[in-house]
Amino acid sequence: MKTLLKLLAVSLLTLLIAALLAAALGYWYARGKLPQRDGEIYLRGLSAPVQVRWDERGVPHIQAKNETDLYRALGFLHAQDRLFQMELMRRLAKGELSEILGPKLLETDKLFRTLGLRAQAEARVQTINPRHPSWPALQAYLDGINEFQETRPLPLEFEILGIHNPLPYSPEDTLAVTGYLAYSFAAALRTEPVLSYVRDRLGPDYLRIFDLDWNPLGVLSPQAQLLGQAAPVGLDGDRTAGAPPRVSQLAALSDADWRTLARVGEVSQQAMELAGVPMMEGSNAWALSGQRTASGKPMLAGDPHIAFSLPAVWWEAHLSAPGFELYGHFQALSPYAMLGHNSKFGWSLTMFQNDDMDLVALRPNPANPRQVWYRGQWVDLATRQEVIEVKGGEPEPLQVRQTPYGPIINAVFADTLGTSSSATPIALWWTFYDAENPILEAFYELNRADTLTKARQAASKLHAPGLNIVWANAAGDIGWWAAAKLVQRPTDVNPAFILDSTQGQAEKPGYYRFADNPQEENPARGYIVSGNQQPLPRSGVPVYGYYHNPERVRRLDFVLSSKRSGWTTADSQALQLDEQSGYAARILRPLLPLLRAAVEQSQENTVEQKVLLDQLSHWNGSHDAGSIAATVFNQFLYELARATFADELGPAFFNNLLRTRAIDVALTRLVNDENSPWWDDRGTLDEKETRADIVSQAWQAALAHLVKLHGKSAINHWAWSENHQLTHQHPLGQIKPLNLLFNVGPYPVSGGHELPNNLNNAFGPAPWSVHQGPSTRRVIDFAAPGQAQGINPVGQSGALFDPHYKDQAVDYVLGRYYTMHLDADDVRKSTRSILMLMPDD
């Protein structure tokens, strides 16, 4: 027996030593792939040495003697930290993820092949003005990326996935990725099928809660905007009905058609989740004039809300060359900062949310399936043959059919759902396909726009996606432009629905002038605020879109207008971290009497229920870490939505509705309409449920779920941050046990859905995983732009074991900020290492 025990001990020790050796070898191997931040590296094509100082967060401060060298160095250094992110982004845009990630990404690839972003990019490259300085800058940047890829060790992820000979990067890749960014803003693929289904299968009484009329006065009172005061807002805001939308019952849509449309919505959401590539969601931004700040100079604050990813969305770099300096936030494969500032000016972005996509129902030719009816005649469909390589499987052929409106979007999933074909082809019309969209020129110029005139001119060149540019400069100006090419549609057509091409609903007479877009420059009230709300139109032209719940921007506007002067950087930081809005109060106000009645009638745990209900009754809507009311409210709201909508919509459309912005407006209107047909449960054929019945049912279901999750006696575990957590997920972190190696977190967090601190979770049951939020937080006081404050949610580097892989993650959760070093003396003091990039003669 002793001998056996000794043998077992020796075997276990041997295994332990082998495991430790393997781990040590793996760590040593991975460290060989880390970025080089000191010494010298020789680069082809440089005309002079480039100095790179690395600060305490791993941000490079690049000093070059000309712009071409600057952008070549930028590409090389960006690739050092983020080459795998670049590879995933271009593969997603081109529909090539299955080749490295396997069959689970096949539907995603089918969707993006159908969108045709790569083909669109190839056509767009032919129209680029090669004399504009943005073009040689892009080429130099891509040269830098390619030199890194050709001469330096490939990232660890390439080895794991078997990516051995990646293709060189091209301008087509950059433009295809900009197409993905434009796509990720759009909510049409999820929203329009759901709303059309409600209209055509359920009827106008069901549609009423979605409030699809245009609000010509916006969601913030014009008087408040002029006077800088928060205005009282009624339940639905000030709304004046315009021309009624042209109603078209798409009776030809079969059950199979609705299933394919629902699947399009599901895949459009899952695409980014499975690929681990960030999706654009919302954002906050404001600019304060000097009359409102303590320093007497304008202040700019911004925190774009984007799906969390690892590596993080933004990569920061400070660029300097004769005549040009910028501290910028860059996205993969783009040499131009999408967020930036220097000593003279700066800008932030929010998503405009304008509707620049239309789903168009077509009439097929019964005698010829290769034709559709278009403007009074049958026209032939163009076809494009694609082959998708699948890791571990056979290549998958795909036929994409193109109509005069755009690609047929619903046929792609017909086979997946067991449907041989769709009776009604649905095409995708998109401004991105149609407009000129010189986005490279636009951001190159915005990176240098130190006056209102220059910033306005750069904004006018952004056609798709729609972006709100909030801008300020040290000279005292502030401005906002809703930058997009706004399409004209027939006046009686509401584009929230699938459009009927046979009635002329899909015709596009043209585009409005940029001068007619919503915009402001130096308003008298002294501040500008943007929070993805429906904007106040400048010209009176309706700008339909999928705007966010207005309660977040109303909260921002209230705080900004309440403090008329003396704003400091700390004040703006506090507002970025604010965790309150009026949304919960709007939901609970009409339901509290019904909840009290439900608790009184309950036969069990009435004391505990009364305590919880009392907390809700006195709750101000704040989602702070210790709030039990926040947990109960969010679980109750999900149960209310499920009990109300799921029986009518079915699983696919219900899940898609939960991922649209329409759900927030629908719930605020529904709770005030006791006669809505949604309250009746179709599953109980012999009974007709009332609002009180469903509210009681949802309340009991919410408490039962939380008791099951935590137990009756563990009420302290009902605190919000115990149930609301953030994990930064690497694309390989979906594979166990690689999640333990690559992922960062989980971290208990406060904040929540459509609050200023918009740490947002999917609409569903507890516990909640935060999936999107502030992708950075920035505050720039132009009295001291060299002391601007910012934070990265994880870290600068995408290289595992790099000190900057996750060095900011804890501070981000705690609401801390770092200085974004801009002044030369400050850069020198913060330098941790120096790298020289030398010409390779």
C-alpha positions in Angstrom: 0.0 0.0 0.0 2.8 2.4 0.9 4.5 1.6 -2.4 1.3 2.4 -4.3 0.9 5.7 -2.4 4.5 6.6 -3.3 3.9 5.8 -6.9 0.7 8.0 -6.9 2.6 10.8 -5.2 5.4 10.6 -7.7 2.9 10.5 -10.6 1.1 13.5 -9.3 4.3 15.4 -8.7 5.4 14.5 -12.3 2.1 15.8 -13.7 2.3 19.0 -11.6 5.9 19.6 -12.8 4.9 19.0 -16.4 1.9 21.3 -16.1 4.1 24.0 -14.6 6.7 23.6 -17.3 4.0 23.8 -20.0 2.6 26.9 -18.4 6.1 28.4 -18.2 6.8 27.6 -21.8 3.4 29.0 -22.8 4.0 32.2 -20.9 7.6 32.5 -22.4 6.1 31.8 -25.9 3.4 34.4 -25.4 5.8 37.0 -24.1 7.8 36.7 -27.3 4.8 38.2 -29.0 4.4 41.3 -26.8 4.7 44.8 -28.3 8.2 46.3 -28.4 8.3 49.6 -26.6 11.9 50.5 -26.4 15.1 50.2 -28.4 15.0 50.5 -32.2 13.0 49.0 -35.0 13.8 49.6 -38.7 10.8 50.3 -41.0 10.7 50.3 -44.7 9.6 53.5 -46.3 10.4 55.9 -43.5 12.2 59.0 -44.7 13.4 60.0 -41.2 13.5 58.6 -37.6 10.2 58.6 -35.7 10.3 58.9 -31.9 7.7 57.1 -29.8 7.3 57.8 -26.1 5.2 55.4 -24.2 3.3 56.7 -21.1 2.1 54.9 -18.0 -1.0 53.6 -19.7 0.8 52.3 -22.8 -0.3 55.2 -25.0 2.2 56.1 -27.7 3.2 59.7 -28.3 4.5 59.7 -31.8 6.7 62.5 -33.1 7.5 62.5 -36.8 9.1 64.9 -39.2 6.3 64.6 -41.8 2.7 63.2 -42.1 3.6 60.2 -44.3 6.1 58.9 -41.7 3.6 59.7 -39.0 0.9 57.5 -40.5 3.3 54.7 -41.4 4.4 54.6 -37.8 0.8 54.8 -36.6 -0.1 51.7 -38.6 2.9 49.7 -37.3 2.2 50.6 -33.7 -1.5 50.1 -33.9 -0.9 46.6 -35.4 1.5 45.8 -32.5 -1.4 46.1 -30.0 -4.4 45.2 -32.1 -3.6 43.1 -35.2 -6.0 40.3 -34.2 -8.8 42.8 -33.7 -8.0 44.1 -37.2 -8.2 40.6 -38.6 -11.6 39.9 -37.0 -13.0 43.2 -38.1 -12.2 42.7 -41.7 -13.3 39.1 -41.7 -16.6 40.1 -40.1 -17.2 42.8 -42.7 -16.2 40.4 -45.6 -18.1 37.4 -44.3 -15.1 35.2 -43.6 -15.3 34.3 -39.9 -16.4 30.7 -40.5 -13.0 30.1 -42.1 -11.3 30.5 -38.7 -14.1 30.1 -36.1 -16.1 27.3 -37.7 -19.8 26.5 -38.5 -21.4 28.6 -35.7 -20.4 31.7 -37.6 -21.9 30.5 -40.9 -25.1 32.4 -40.6 -23.2 35.6 -39.7 -21.0 35.1 -42.8 -24.2 34.6 -45.0 -25.6 37.8 -43.7 -22.5 39.9 -44.4 -21.9 38.3 -47.8 -25.5 39.3 -48.6 -24.9 42.9 -47.3 -22.0 43.0 -49.8 -19.7 45.3 -47.8 -16.6 44.1 -49.5 -18.1 44.5 -53.0 -19.3 48.0 -52.0 -15.8 48.9 -50.8 -14.2 47.7 -54.0 -16.5 49.9 -56.0 -16.0 52.9 -53.6 -12.2 52.7 -53.9 -12.5 53.4 -57.6 -14.3 56.7 -56.8 -11.8 58.0 -54.2 -10.1 61.3 -55.0 -6.4 60.3 -55.0 -5.3 63.9 -54.7 -7.0 64.4 -51.4 -4.4 64.1 -48.6 -6.5 61.4 -46.8 -5.5 58.9 -49.5 -1.7 58.9 -49.1 -2.2 59.0 -45.4 -4.3 55.8 -45.5 -1.8 54.1 -47.8 1.0 54.9 -45.4 -1.0 53.6 -42.4 -1.8 50.3 -44.2 1.9 50.0 -45.2 2.8 50.2 -41.5 0.3 47.5 -40.6 1.5 45.2 -43.4 5.1 45.7 -42.4 4.3 44.6 -38.9 2.4 41.6 -40.2 5.2 40.6 -42.5 8.2 41.1 -40.2 7.1 40.6 -36.6 5.7 37.5 -34.7 1.9 37.1 -35.3 -0.4 37.4 -32.2 -1.1 34.3 -30.1 -4.7 34.1 -31.3 -3.4 33.6 -34.9 -1.5 30.5 -33.7 -4.6 29.1 -31.8 -6.9 29.6 -34.8 -4.4 28.5 -37.4 -4.1 31.8 -39.2 -0.7 31.4 -40.7 -0.6 33.5 -43.9 -2.9 36.5 -43.4 -3.5 38.6 -46.5 -2.0 42.1 -46.7 -4.4 44.9 -45.7 -5.8 47.1 -48.4 -8.0 50.3 -48.7 -10.9 48.0 -49.5 -10.5 46.4 -46.1 -10.7 49.8 -44.4 -13.8 50.8 -46.4 -15.5 47.4 -45.7 -14.9 47.9 -42.0 -16.5 51.4 -42.2 -19.5 49.7 -43.8 -19.7 47.4 -40.8 -19.6 50.4 -38.5 -22.5 51.9 -40.5 -24.4 48.6 -40.3 -23.9 48.3 -36.5 -25.7 51.6 -35.9 -28.8 50.4 -37.8 -31.7 48.9 -35.9 -34.0 48.4 -39.0 -33.3 44.7 -39.4 -34.6 44.0 -35.9 -37.3 46.6 -35.6 -39.1 46.9 -38.9 -40.1 43.2 -39.1 -41.5 43.3 -35.6 -43.5 46.4 -36.1 -44.8 45.2 -39.4 -45.8 41.9 -37.9 -47.7 43.8 -35.1 -49.5 46.0 -37.7 -50.3 43.3 -40.2 -51.0 40.2 -38.0 -52.3 41.8 -34.8 -53.8 45.1 -35.9 -53.8 48.8 -35.1 -55.0 48.4 -31.5 -51.8 46.5 -30.8 -49.7 49.0 -32.7 -50.9 52.0 -30.8 -48.5 51.6 -27.8 -45.4 52.0 -30.1 -45.9 55.8 -30.7 -44.7 55.9 -34.3 -45.8 59.4 -35.0 -43.1 62.0 -35.7 -42.6 64.4 -32.7 -42.0 67.7 -34.5 -40.9 69.5 -31.3 -38.4 66.9 -30.3 -38.3 65.3 -26.9 -36.8 68.3 -25.1 -39.0 71.4 -24.9 -37.9 74.1 -27.3 -38.4 76.7 -24.6 -36.1 74.8 -22.3 -33.5 74.6 -25.0 -33.7 78.3 -25.6 -33.7 79.3 -21.9 -31.4 76.5 -20.7 -34.0 75.3 -18.2 -35.3 71.8 -17.7 -38.9 71.6 -18.9 -41.8 69.5 -17.5 -42.5 66.7 -19.9 -45.8 65.0 -20.3 -46.1 61.3 -20.7 -45.4 61.3 -24.4 -43.8 64.7 -24.8 -45.2 67.4 -27.1 -46.4 65.8 -30.2 -48.3 67.1 -33.2 -49.5 64.6 -35.7 -48.3 65.1 -39.3 -49.7 63.4 -42.3 -50.9 59.9 -41.5 -48.6 57.2 -42.6 -49.7 55.3 -45.7 -50.9 52.0 -44.5 -50.1 48.9 -46.5 -51.2 45.5 -45.3 -48.5 43.1 -46.5 -51.0 40.3 -46.8 -48.8 38.4 -49.2 -46.3 37.7 -46.4 -46.5 34.0 -45.5 -45.6 32.4 -42.2 -42.4 31.3 -43.8 -41.7 35.0 -44.8 -42.2 36.1 -41.2 -39.9 33.3 -39.9 -37.1 34.3 -42.3 -37.5 38.0 -41.3 -37.4 37.1 -37.6 -34.2 35.1 -38.3 -32.6 38.1 -40.1 -33.2 40.1 -36.9 -31.8 37.5 -34.7 -28.6 37.0 -36.7 -28.1 40.7 -37.1 -27.9 40.8 -33.3 -25.9 37.6 -32.8 -23.3 38.5 -35.5 -21.4 40.8 -33.2 -22.0 38.8 -30.1 -20.5 35.6 -31.6 -17.6 37.3 -33.3 -16.8 39.4 -30.3 -16.6 42.5 -32.4 -18.0 45.8 -30.9 -21.4 47.0 -32.0 -22.4 50.7 -31.8 -25.2 51.4 -29.4 -25.8 54.9 -28.1 -23.7 57.7 -26.4 -23.7 60.9 -24.3 -22.0 64.1 -25.3 -22.2 67.8 -24.2 -20.4 71.0 -24.8 -20.5 73.9 -22.4 -19.6 77.5 -23.4 -17.3 79.6 -21.4 -20.2 81.4 -19.7 -21.1 78.2 -17.9 -17.6 76.9 -16.9 -15.5 77.9 -13.9 -12.5 78.4 -16.2 -14.3 80.7 -18.7 -13.4 78.4 -21.6 -15.6 75.8 -23.3 -15.7 72.3 -21.9 -16.3 69.1 -23.9 -17.5 65.8 -22.5 -18.3 62.5 -24.3 -18.7 58.8 -23.6 -19.8 56.8 -26.7 -21.8 53.7 -25.7 -20.5 50.7 -27.6 -20.6 47.0 -26.9 -17.8 46.0 -24.6 -15.0 43.9 -26.2 -11.5 42.7 -25.5 -9.4 44.3 -26.7 -11.3 47.5 -26.1 -13.0 49.5 -28.9 -10.6 52.5 -28.9 -6.8 52.6 -29.2 -5.3 55.9 -28.1 -2.4 57.7 -29.7 -0.9 61.2 -29.6 0.3 62.2 -33.1 2.7 65.1 -33.8 4.3 66.3 -37.0 5.1 69.8 -38.3 1.8 71.7 -38.5 -0.3 68.9 -37.0 -1.0 67.6 -33.5 -3.9 65.4 -32.2 -4.6 63.2 -29.3 -6.9 60.7 -30.9 -9.0 57.6 -30.2 -8.7 55.2 -33.2 -10.7 52.2 -34.4 -9.2 49.2 -36.1 -8.0 49.8 -39.7 -8.7 53.6 -39.6 -5.8 56.1 -39.6 -8.1 58.9 -38.6 -9.3 59.5 -35.1 -13.0 59.2 -34.6 -12.6 61.0 -31.3 -9.9 63.6 -30.7 -8.7 66.8 -29.2 -5.6 69.1 -29.1 -4.9 72.5 -27.5 -7.2 74.3 -29.9 -10.3 72.1 -30.4 -11.9 68.7 -29.8 -15.0 66.7 -30.6 -17.0 63.7 -29.5 -19.7 61.6 -31.2 -23.1 60.2 -30.5 -25.1 58.0 -32.8 -27.7 60.1 -34.7 -30.0 57.0 -35.0 -31.7 58.3 -38.1 -33.4 55.6 -40.2 -31.2 55.1 -43.2 -32.3 51.6 -44.0 -35.6 50.4 -45.6 -36.9 46.9 -46.0 -38.8 46.7 -49.2 -41.3 44.0 -50.1 -41.2 43.1 -53.8 -43.7 41.4 -56.2 -42.0 38.4 -57.9 -43.0 37.4 -61.4 -45.1 34.2 -61.2 -43.8 33.2 -64.6 -40.2 34.0 -64.0 -38.7 33.7 -60.4 -35.6 35.7 -61.6 -37.7 38.9 -62.1 -39.5 41.4 -59.8 -41.9 44.3 -60.5 -40.2 47.6 -60.6 -41.6 50.9 -61.7 -44.3 49.5 -64.0 -42.3 46.6 -65.5 -40.7 43.3 -64.8 -36.9 43.6 -64.3 -34.2 40.9 -64.0 -32.4 40.2 -60.8 -28.7 40.3 -60.8 -27.0 37.4 -59.0 -23.7 37.0 -57.3 -22.2 33.6 -56.5 -20.3 33.3 -53.2 -18.4 30.4 -51.6 -17.9 30.5 -47.8 -15.0 28.5 -46.4 -15.9 26.7 -43.2 -13.4 25.5 -40.7 -13.9 21.8 -40.2 -16.6 21.6 -42.8 -17.4 21.7 -46.5 -17.4 25.0 -48.3 -20.9 26.6 -48.3 -22.2 28.0 -51.6 -24.4 31.1 -51.4 -26.3 32.9 -54.1 -27.0 36.6 -53.5 -29.8 38.2 -55.5 -29.6 41.9 -56.2 -32.7 44.1 -57.0 -32.8 47.8 -58.0 -33.5 48.5 -54.3 -30.6 46.4 -52.9 -29.9 42.7 -52.0 -32.7 40.4 -51.1 -32.2 40.0 -47.4 -34.6 37.3 -46.3 -33.9 34.5 -48.7 -30.5 33.9 -47.1 -32.0 32.0 -44.2 -34.8 30.1 -46.0 -32.9 26.9 -46.2 -31.8 27.1 -42.6 -35.4 27.3 -41.5 -36.5 24.5 -43.7 -38.2 26.7 -46.2 -37.3 26.2 -49.9 -38.0 29.8 -50.8 -39.7 32.9 -49.6 -42.9 33.8 -51.4 -42.2 37.5 -51.0 -38.6 38.8 -51.6 -37.6 41.5 -49.1 -34.8 43.8 -50.3 -32.6 46.1 -48.3 -32.3 49.7 -49.4 -29.5 51.5 -47.5 -28.1 55.0 -47.8 -24.7 53.5 -47.4 -25.2 51.8 -50.8 -26.6 54.9 -52.5 -24.7 58.0 -51.2 -21.2 59.1 -52.2 -20.1 59.0 -48.5 -16.5 60.3 -48.6 -16.0 59.2 -45.0 -12.2 59.1 -45.2 -12.0 62.7 -46.4 -14.5 63.7 -43.7 -12.5 62.3 -40.7 -9.2 63.5 -42.1 -10.6 67.0 -42.2 -12.4 66.7 -38.8 -9.0 65.7 -37.3 -7.8 69.2 -38.4 -11.1 71.2 -37.9 -10.1 74.0 -35.5 -12.9 76.4 -36.5 -16.7 76.1 -36.8 -16.5 76.5 -40.5 -14.0 73.6 -40.9 -15.9 71.4 -38.5 -19.2 72.1 -40.3 -17.6 71.3 -43.7 -16.1 68.0 -42.4 -19.5 67.0 -40.9 -21.3 67.6 -44.2 -19.2 64.8 -45.8 -20.5 62.1 -43.4 -23.4 60.4 -45.2 -23.7 57.0 -43.5 -23.7 56.1 -40.6 -25.5 59.1 -39.1 -23.4 60.7 -36.4 -23.9 63.6 -34.0 -20.7 65.6 -33.9 -20.4 67.7 -30.7 -17.5 70.1 -31.0 -15.8 72.8 -29.1 -12.7 75.0 -29.4 -10.4 77.1 -27.2 -11.5 80.3 -29.0 -15.0 80.0 -27.4 -17.2 78.2 -29.9 -19.4 75.2 -29.4 -21.3 73.4 -32.1 -23.4 70.3 -33.0 -24.2 68.8 -36.4 -26.4 65.8 -37.1 -24.1 64.5 -39.8 -25.9 62.3 -42.3 -27.3 62.2 -45.8 -31.0 62.4 -45.0 -33.1 60.7 -47.6 -36.4 62.0 -48.9 -39.3 59.6 -48.7 -43.0 60.0 -49.8 -44.6 62.3 -47.2 -47.2 59.8 -46.2 -44.9 56.8 -45.7 -43.6 55.8 -42.3 -40.3 53.9 -42.7 -40.7 52.1 -39.4 -42.5 49.4 -41.4 -41.6 47.1 -44.3 -42.4 49.2 -47.4 -44.6 48.0 -50.3 -42.8 48.6 -53.5 -46.0 48.1 -55.6 -47.5 51.2 -54.0 -44.5 53.4 -54.5 -43.6 53.5 -50.8 -39.9 52.7 -51.5 -39.3 55.5 -54.0 -36.6 58.0 -53.0 -37.0 61.5 -54.6 -33.5 62.5 -53.4 -31.7 63.8 -50.3 -32.2 66.9 -48.2 -29.5 69.5 -47.9 -27.0 69.3 -45.1 -28.1 72.8 -44.1 -31.5 71.4 -43.3 -30.1 68.8 -40.9 -30.6 69.3 -37.2 -27.7 71.4 -35.9 -26.7 74.2 -33.5 -23.8 76.6 -33.2 -23.2 78.7 -30.1 -26.8 78.6 -28.7 -27.8 81.3 -26.3 -28.5 78.9 -23.5 -24.7 78.1 -23.4 -24.7 74.4 -23.8 -25.4 71.6 -26.2 -26.4 68.1 -25.1 -26.8 64.9 -27.3 -28.0 61.6 -26.0 -29.4 59.7 -29.1 -32.7 61.5 -28.7 -35.1 62.4 -31.5 -33.6 65.8 -32.4 -35.3 69.1 -32.9 -35.4 69.6 -36.7 -33.9 72.7 -38.0 -36.0 72.8 -41.2 -39.2 71.1 -40.0 -38.5 68.0 -42.1 -39.3 64.8 -40.2 -36.2 62.8 -39.5 -37.5 59.3 -38.8 -35.2 57.1 -36.8 -34.8 54.5 -34.0 -34.1 57.0 -31.2 -33.3 56.0 -27.7 -35.5 56.3 -24.6 -35.5 60.1 -24.0 -35.2 59.8 -20.2 -31.4 59.6 -20.3 -31.0 62.9 -22.3 -33.7 64.5 -20.2 -31.7 63.7 -17.1 -28.5 65.1 -18.7 -30.4 68.2 -19.8 -31.9 68.7 -16.3 -28.5 68.6 -14.7 -26.8 70.7 -17.3 -29.5 73.4 -17.2 -29.8 73.4 -13.4 -26.1 74.5 -12.9 -25.9 77.7 -14.8 -22.2 78.5 -14.2 -19.1 77.2 -12.5 -18.9 73.9 -14.3 -15.6 72.0 -13.6 -14.1 68.9 -15.0 -15.2 67.1 -11.8 -18.8 68.2 -12.4 -18.8 66.7 -15.9 -17.2 63.5 -14.6 -19.9 63.2 -12.0 -22.6 63.6 -14.6 -21.0 60.9 -16.8 -21.2 58.6 -13.7 -24.8 59.6 -12.8 -27.0 56.6 -12.2 -30.5 58.1 -12.2 -33.3 58.9 -14.7 -37.1 59.3 -14.7 -37.8 56.1 -16.6 -38.6 53.8 -13.6 -40.9 56.5 -12.2 -42.8 56.6 -15.4 -43.3 52.9 -15.4 -44.2 52.5 -11.7 -46.5 55.6 -11.3 -49.6 54.0 -12.8 -48.8 50.5 -11.5 -48.1 51.1 -7.8 -51.8 51.0 -6.8 -52.1 47.7 -8.7 -49.0 46.3 -7.0 -50.3 47.3 -3.6 -53.6 45.5 -4.3 -51.6 42.4 -5.5 -49.5 42.4 -2.3 -52.6 42.7 -0.1 -54.2 39.8 -1.8 -51.1 37.6 -1.7 -51.3 34.6 0.6 -47.6 34.3 1.4 -44.6 36.4 2.4 -46.8 39.5 2.6 -44.4 41.2 5.1 -41.4 40.8 2.8 -43.5 41.9 -0.2 -44.7 45.0 1.6 -41.1 45.9 2.5 -40.0 45.5 -1.1 -42.9 47.4 -2.5 -42.3 50.2 0.0 -38.7 50.4 -1.3 -40.0 50.7 -4.9 -42.6 53.3 -3.8 -39.9 55.6 -2.4 -37.2 54.8 -4.9 -35.7 57.6 -7.0 -34.7 55.3 -9.9 -31.0 55.3 -8.9 -29.1 52.2 -9.9 -26.4 52.4 -7.2 -24.5 49.3 -6.2 -26.5 48.5 -3.1 -30.0 49.2 -4.5 -32.4 46.3 -4.0 -35.2 48.3 -5.6 -33.2 48.4 -8.9 -32.9 44.6 -8.9 -36.6 44.1 -8.2 -37.7 46.7 -10.7 -35.6 45.3 -13.6 -36.8 41.7 -12.9 -40.4 42.9 -12.7 -40.1 44.9 -15.9 -38.8 41.8 -17.8 -41.6 39.6 -16.4 -44.2 42.3 -17.3 -42.8 42.4 -20.9 -42.8 38.6 -21.2 -46.3 38.2 -19.8 -47.6 41.0 -22.1 -45.8 40.5 -25.5 -44.5 36.9 -25.7 -47.9 35.2 -26.3 -48.8 37.4 -29.3 -45.3 37.6 -30.9 -43.8 34.2 -30.4 -40.2 33.5 -29.3 -38.3 35.0 -32.2 -40.1 38.3 -32.6 -40.4 38.7 -28.8 -36.6 38.3 -28.4 -36.1 40.7 -31.3 -38.4 43.3 -29.7 -36.5 43.1 -26.4 -33.4 44.2 -28.4 -35.0 47.2 -30.1 -35.4 50.7 -28.8 -39.1 50.4 -29.4 -39.6 48.4 -26.2 -38.9 51.3 -23.9 -41.5 53.6 -25.5 -44.0 50.7 -25.7 -43.8 49.9 -22.0 -44.2 53.5 -20.9 -47.4 53.8 -23.0 -48.7 50.3 -22.2 -48.7 50.7 -18.4 -51.0 53.8 -18.8 -53.5 52.0 -21.1 -55.6 49.6 -19.1 -57.7 48.8 -22.2 -54.8 47.7 -24.4 -55.4 44.3 -26.0 -51.9 43.3 -25.0 -53.0 42.6 -21.5 -55.0 39.6 -22.5 -53.1 36.3 -22.3 -53.9 34.3 -25.5 -52.8 31.1 -23.8 -56.0 31.2 -21.5 -58.7 30.9 -24.1 -61.6 31.0 -21.6 -60.5 34.1 -19.7 -59.7 37.7 -20.5 -56.9 39.0 -18.3 -56.8 42.6 -17.2 -53.9 44.9 -16.6 -54.2 44.2 -12.8 -54.0 40.5 -13.5 -50.8 40.7 -15.6 -49.2 43.2 -13.2 -49.9 40.8 -10.3 -48.6 37.8 -12.3 -45.4 39.7 -13.3 -44.8 40.8 -9.6 -45.1 37.3 -8.3 -43.0 35.8 -11.1 -40.2 38.4 -10.4 -40.1 37.6 -6.7 -40.1 33.9 -7.4 -37.2 34.2 -9.8 -35.1 36.2 -7.3 -35.9 33.8 -4.5 -35.0 30.9 -6.7 -31.7 32.7 -7.6 -30.7 33.8 -4.1 -33.0 32.2 -1.5 -35.6 33.8 0.7 -33.2 34.7 3.5 -30.4 36.1 1.3 -32.0 39.5 0.7 -28.6 41.2 0.8 -27.7 39.3 -2.4 -30.6 41.1 -4.1 -28.4 44.2 -4.2 -28.0 45.6 -7.8 -24.3 45.0 -8.2 -24.6 41.4 -7.0 -26.8 40.8 -10.0 -25.3 43.2 -12.5 -21.8 42.4 -13.6 -19.3 43.3 -16.3 -17.0 40.8 -18.0 -14.8 41.9 -20.9 -15.0 39.0 -23.3 -12.3 38.1 -25.7 -13.5 36.3 -28.9 -11.6 33.2 -27.8 -13.1 33.6 -24.3 -16.2 31.8 -25.5 -14.2 28.6 -25.6 -13.6 27.0 -22.2 -11.1 27.0 -20.5 -9.7 29.8 -22.7 -12.2 32.1 -21.0 -10.1 31.9 -17.8 -7.0 33.1 -19.7 -8.4 35.7 -22.1 -11.5 37.2 -20.4 -11.3 40.0 -17.9 -13.8 40.2 -15.0 -16.4 39.7 -13.8 -16.8 43.0 -11.9 -19.9 44.0 -9.9 -21.1 47.3 -11.4 -23.7 49.9 -10.8 -25.3 52.0 -13.6 -27.8 50.5 -15.9 -30.1 50.7 -18.9 -30.5 54.2 -20.4 -28.9 56.0 -17.5 -26.1 58.5 -18.0 -23.8 55.8 -16.7 -25.2 53.5 -19.3 -23.7 50.2 -18.2 -26.4 48.4 -20.1 -27.5 44.8 -20.0 -29.7 42.8 -22.3 -33.4 43.0 -21.4 -33.9 39.7 -19.7 -34.0 37.9 -16.3 -31.4 38.2 -13.5 -28.5 37.9 -13.2 -27.6 40.5 -15.8 -24.4 40.6 -17.8 -23.5 44.1 -18.9 -22.9 44.0 -22.7 -22.4 47.7 -23.6 -21.6 51.0 -22.0 -19.2 53.9 -22.1 -16.4 52.8 -24.4 -14.3 55.7 -23.0 -15.1 58.7 -20.8 -13.5 62.0 -21.8 -13.7 65.5 -20.4 -11.7 68.4 -21.9 -11.6 71.8 -20.4 -10.1 74.1 -23.0 -8.5 76.3 -20.4 -6.2 73.3 -19.8 -6.5 70.9 -22.7 -3.2 69.3 -21.7 -4.9 68.0 -18.5 -7.9 66.5 -20.3 -9.2 63.4 -18.5 -10.1 60.0 -19.9 -10.3 56.2 -19.3 -10.1 53.0 -21.3 -12.5 50.2 -20.0 -9.8 47.5 -20.1 -6.4 48.6 -21.5 -4.5 49.7 -24.6 -3.1 46.4 -25.6 -4.7 43.3 -27.1 -1.7 41.1 -26.4 -2.2 38.6 -23.6 0.3 39.0 -20.7 1.1 42.6 -21.7 1.0 44.9 -18.6 -1.5 47.1 -20.5 -3.9 44.2 -21.4 -6.2 45.0 -18.4 -4.5 47.7 -16.3 -7.4 50.2 -16.4 -10.2 47.7 -15.9 -10.6 48.2 -12.1 -10.2 52.0 -12.3 -12.9 52.1 -15.0 -15.4 50.3 -12.8 -14.5 52.6 -9.9 -15.2 55.7 -12.0 -11.6 57.0 -12.1 -9.9 59.0 -14.8 -6.4 59.5 -16.1 -4.7 62.4 -17.7 -4.5 62.3 -21.5 -1.0 63.8 -21.8 -0.7 66.4 -24.5 1.8 69.1 -23.3 5.4 68.3 -24.3 6.7 68.7 -20.7 4.0 66.5 -19.3 4.7 63.8 -22.0 8.3 63.8 -21.0 7.5 63.4 -17.3 5.1 60.6 -18.0 7.4 58.7 -20.4 8.1 55.1 -19.3 10.1 54.0 -22.4 11.2 55.3 -25.7 11.1 53.5 -29.0 12.9 54.8 -32.2 11.5 53.8 -35.5 14.4 54.1 -38.0 14.4 54.2 -41.8 15.4 50.8 -43.3 17.7 51.9 -46.1 
